[in-house]
Amino acid sequence: MNFLETIKKNKEKMLADMQGLLRIDSTLVESDSPEAPFGEGIRASLDYVLALGEEMGFEVRNVGNVAGHIEYGAGEEILGILCHVDVVPAVGDWKFPPFSGTISEGRIYSRGASDDKGPTISALYALKALKDLGFEPKKRVRLIIGTDEESHWRDLPEYFKECEMPDLGFSPDADFPVIFAEKGIMSLDITGITPSGISFSAGDRYNVVPDLAKAKVSQDLKKAFSIYLKETGLKGDYDEEIKIFGKAAHAMEPKNGINALVGLSEFLGKHLQDPFLNFINENLTDSRFKKINLDFSDPEMKDLTVNVAFLKIENGKGRLGLNLRYPINWNKAHFLKEFGSIAEKYGLKLEVKSDQEPHYVDKNDPLVKTLHQAYIEYTGDDKTPLLTIGGGTYARALKKGVAFGPGFPGREEVAHQVDEYVEIEDIILATAIMAKAVYELTK
């Protein structure tokens, strides 16, 4: 079966459908409405994908307006393909409007282009290619669409109350060739009182490196700020507020961004006494906890990392948010005890807000081997090693699930960043690889 040629025949319609989904602003908006509990945009995005599936002749189901699925095939076993249509906020200075789905120079630019709206449409068209070729899966294939992956994961628990857990599956929300393990994800809050009198605001999501930090202080620090910018190479502005501009990135690898929060904390900490600024400057200026000897690394899953995600100081109260990505065999209890003790020295309190354990599937499992072979068949690349990541995908919601595409080795990481995009040539090839993988897993 020539999956790539079949997909290329549907290329224009696939790209148009992708643009249609990308043009919906599906940033989380909390709501009391049962019709759209995560906001009208997220509900519209879910409806959009389900409507496309129905139009293609698949069975579709909406589960509580928080998730849904598109089903193809028959059998006792279920192969799940888990995607999501919610996105992180599109802050920053974009070259094209972030919800425009603009095509330029072989790319589609939009928030969600790579994470995860583009791959959602790609997965749907992989199923369409199989259907168009007359293939009848011996398992039920379910494209499961979630709506709260970027925030609190409240969607899948509700979905699995009504629908069976797939026997195996993958999430096209990361990279090729195959990601067989994902780090644990822990979010921490550091809270307390500060007498410094400053107002500070940076970041709003645990899983994004903040690209803007701003503060109001009573002192005139313009000259010192100008010197600091020259010394560090950071960009900033000093008007009614002191601002530093960084670079957003996914929290799974903080080194890919430039943390504006840490930068502004470092500057202000040289001139002001504040428990939050002191805590950051003395303990959190590197993303590996090496400064305080709480670093850890695993041979397969690599380093423990921390993203200094947000800081709000107002009216003498502060809240600092941290996002940790941790490997297997990490002594969590020891870390929390030691790190909590450090916070207490500044008069601050540590609280664990959420914690997802690491996810691991053996590299020799038939699922991993089948997916890997589908990738090799279409790329010829049998050299790139199988991967572990600091990101968290819906694969970890399955008893046996891995992340599989759509990013290719060597490509720029753009998820959660300004000017997020997907290469059109790449997403077409990724669709063919997914079609081949589904075929092999369900024939």
Secondary structure as UniProt FT lines:
FT   HELIX           3..9
FT   HELIX           11..22
FT   TURN            34..35
FT   TURN            37..38
FT   HELIX           40..55
FT   TURN            56..57
FT   STRAND          59..63
FT   TURN            64..66
FT   STRAND          67..72
FT   STRAND          78..84
FT   TURN            98..99
FT   STRAND          102..104
FT   TURN            105..106
FT   STRAND          107..109
FT   TURN            111..116
FT   HELIX           117..132
FT   TURN            133..134
FT   STRAND          140..146
FT   TURN            149..152
FT   HELIX           155..162
FT   STRAND          168..171
FT   STRAND          174..175
FT   STRAND          179..182
FT   STRAND          184..193
FT   STRAND          199..202
FT   TURN            206..207
FT   STRAND          212..216
FT   HELIX           222..232
FT   STRAND          235..238
FT   STRAND          242..245
FT   TURN            251..252
FT   HELIX           254..256
FT   HELIX           260..269
FT   TURN            270..271
FT   HELIX           275..283
FT   TURN            287..288
FT   HELIX           290..292
FT   STRAND          297..298
FT   TURN            299..301
FT   STRAND          302..303
FT   STRAND          305..314
FT   TURN            315..316
FT   STRAND          317..326
FT   TURN            328..329
FT   HELIX           332..345
FT   TURN            346..347
FT   STRAND          349..356
FT   STRAND          359..360
FT   TURN            363..364
FT   HELIX           366..379
FT   STRAND          387..389
FT   HELIX           394..397
FT   STRAND          401..403
FT   STRAND          406..407
FT   TURN            409..410
FT   TURN            415..416
FT   TURN            418..419
FT   STRAND          421..423
FT   HELIX           424..442
//
